[in-house]
Amino acid sequence: MPTGQQVDLNVASSYLISFDRDDSQLVSFHVVVAIRNRGNWVLRPETGILFNPGESGKFWSLGLGVSRRFGG
């Protein structure tokens, strides 16, 4: 979702299924902001939450990505 010429906001969710019967399924939600400078570099800070719907507790994650656009 573009919020301007320099910033994009992305929201994603996922459902993780383990191949091991004893492990439970997990749900995650993430928010990523893509911040472009005047050049070809893009900074991508993100945060997310991962949890098991049947249990208490949750895991927060933070990340930072950097990418470079090539071509036109």
C-alpha distance (Angstrom), angle and dihedral (degrees) to the residues before:
residue distance angle dihedral
M1 . . .
P2 3.80 . .
T3 3.80 112.3 .
G4 3.78 94.9 179.5
Q5 3.77 141.7 -27.1
Q6 3.81 92.3 -73.9
V7 3.85 103.5 35.0
D8 3.83 136.4 55.2
L9 3.80 125.4 -175.3
N10 3.83 119.4 -152.5
V11 3.80 126.1 -173.3
A12 3.81 120.3 -169.4
S13 3.77 138.3 174.2
S14 3.79 131.5 -169.0
Y15 3.78 141.2 -176.0
L16 3.81 113.6 -142.3
I17 3.80 118.7 -154.3
S18 3.81 120.5 -166.4
F19 3.81 121.6 -143.6
D20 3.84 88.4 -143.1
R21 3.82 112.0 87.3
D22 3.81 92.4 -144.3
D23 3.80 94.0 56.3
S24 3.77 118.2 83.3
Q25 3.77 129.6 -132.3
L26 3.79 119.1 -98.1
V27 3.80 134.3 -152.1
S28 3.80 124.1 -151.2
F29 3.79 136.3 -172.0
H30 3.82 123.0 -167.2
V31 3.79 136.9 -174.6
V32 3.81 118.8 -160.2
V33 3.79 126.8 -175.4
A34 3.81 118.0 -160.6
I35 3.81 112.1 -156.2
R36 3.80 115.9 -170.3
N37 3.77 124.3 -162.3
R38 3.80 123.4 -154.0
G39 3.80 90.0 -87.0
N40 3.80 128.9 55.1
W41 3.81 98.0 -77.9
V42 3.83 122.3 109.6
L43 3.81 124.3 -166.3
R44 3.84 113.9 -153.5
P45 3.82 116.7 -168.4
E46 3.80 113.3 -179.8
T47 3.79 140.7 -178.8
G48 3.76 130.5 -170.1
I49 3.77 146.5 168.4
L50 3.82 127.1 -135.7
F51 3.81 123.0 -167.3
N52 3.78 145.2 154.6
P53 3.83 109.6 -118.3
G54 3.82 91.6 -145.0
E55 3.82 97.4 51.1
S56 3.77 138.9 52.5
G57 3.78 121.2 -109.7
K58 3.77 134.0 55.9
F59 3.78 140.5 -148.7
W60 3.81 121.7 -131.0
S61 3.77 120.0 -155.5
L62 3.78 132.8 -165.3
G63 3.77 126.0 -168.9
L64 3.76 142.9 170.7
G65 3.76 124.3 -153.1
V66 3.78 131.3 -176.1
S67 3.79 124.1 -162.1
R68 3.78 137.2 174.5
R69 3.78 126.0 -144.3
F70 3.81 117.2 -134.7
G71 3.77 126.9 -162.4
G72 3.77 128.6 8.8
